[in-house]
Amino acid sequence: MYLVVFLSYTAIVQKGKLKYIALCPELDVASQGNTIEQAIKNLKEAVELYIEEFI
């Protein structure tokens, strides 16, 4: 039997000098990308890896 849980987190995206920086303040996890979309995609992956550490 599997339990599926959907969680929602905040993503704050800021333009840096060369790249976009994405931050999840609830988990204190950050990532970056060349575009806003890439920064958010990378942040999602970083959050997933962060959460997996606790499972």
N, C-alpha and C positions, 0 to 999 in steps of 0.2 A: 504494500500500500504506500502511496506517495502523497505527501502534503505539498500543495503548491501555494506559495505565498507571493503576493505582488507587493512590492515596496515602491515608494515614490520619494525621490530626493530632489533637492534644488541643484540647478546648474547655473553658475554665474560665469559668463564669458566676457573677457576683456581683451582688447587689442593691445598686444605688446609692441615692442619696436619692430620685431621681425615676424612674430607668429601670434596666433590667438591663444590665450590661456583660459582653460576651463577649470573651475573649482567647484567641488561639492563640499560646502561648509559643514554639513552635518557629520561627515566622516573625515574631514580634513584631508581629502584626496584631490590631487590636481593632475592635469595633463595639458598637452598643447597640440596644436596642429596648424597647418598653413591656411586653412579656412575655418570658419565657424563650425561648419558641419563636421570637418575632420577632428577639430578639438573636442566636440561633443561626443563623437564616436569613440575617440580615444579615452575620454573620461568615463564613458559607459563601461569600456573594457577594464579600466583601472578600478572602478567601483566593484565590478564583478569579481575581480581577483582579490580585492581587499576583503569582500564579504566571504569568499570561499575560504579564506584563512581561518575563519571562525566556525566553520561547519565541521 
